[in-house]
């Protein structure tokens, strides 16, 4: 929505990540905040799966390949009007993910 987008533009990435995740019923996970911050810091850019795994999970801990997909599905449920037709959180097949305003 326009209201949601203007809020997005008016907040720095840390504040916005926390603000968004507070809308959840449960306390946000540390990795949810880190992943959302990474997306906001790289908005309109494709971020590779490998970069996300390195930044959010660290070099030593590689979760299974569906982990990022599951986080993205949750973000779509939290923030998209229609999670089946996302406007903000996109999977770029074979490359990574992209966040757009």
N, C-alpha and C positions, 0 to 999 in steps of 0.2 A: 504494500500500500504506500501511498505518497507519504503519509505520516511516518511510517516505519523507515522509509528511505531517508527522509530528512533527519530523523533521529540518528541514523547510521552516519550521515555526513557530519553531524555536529559533535560527535564524540571521538575521543582518541581510541585507539584499538583496545587497550587494556580495559578501559572503562566500559566500552561497548560490549566486549566479550563477557564481562561480568554481568552487565545489565541484561543482556540477552539470556544468559544462562540462569539468571534469577527467576525468569518467567517459568522455568521448569518447576515441577512439584517437588522434586528431590534436589538436594544440594549438588551443584555441578562438580563433576570429577575434575581433578587437576589436568588431566589430559584433554578433556573437553575444552577447557579454557585455553590451554596451549594451542590446540588445533584451530579453534575459532580465531585466536589472535594471529596465528600464522596465515590463515585465509584472509583476514582483514588487512594485515600488513602487505599481502601480495594480491590485493583485489585486482580483478581483471587480468590476472596472469595465470597461466597454467603452472601448477606446482606438482612436481613429479612425486610419485608414490615413495621413491627412495628418499627424497628430501624430507618428506613428511615423517617417514620412519626415523630418520636420523635426528631431526629436530625435536619431535614430540616423544619418541620412545627411546632414543639414544642408540648408539652403535651396537651395544651388546644385546639389547632386548628387541628382537624382531617378532612381533605378534604374527598370527597367521594372516594370510593375504586378505581375508574378508574383514578384518578388524576396522580398517579405515572406512570400508564400505558401510559397515554397521554404524560407525560414528556419523557418517554423512547422511545415512537414512534417518538417524535421530535428529540431526540438525534440520533436515527437511520437515520432519514432523513438528519440530518446535517453531520454525520460522517461516515456512512456506504456506501460502494460502491453500495450495493444492500440491501435496508432496509427490504426486505422480507426474506433475508437470512443473518442475522446479524453475524458478526465476533466478534464484541467488546461488544455489549450490549445484554444481554440475560435475558429472563424471566425464572425463575425456578418455574414451576407450584407448587402452594401450599406452597411455601417457601419464595421466594423473587426474588432478581435480582443479576446479576453478570456482572462485567466488566472485560474483558480480553484484552490483547494486541495482 
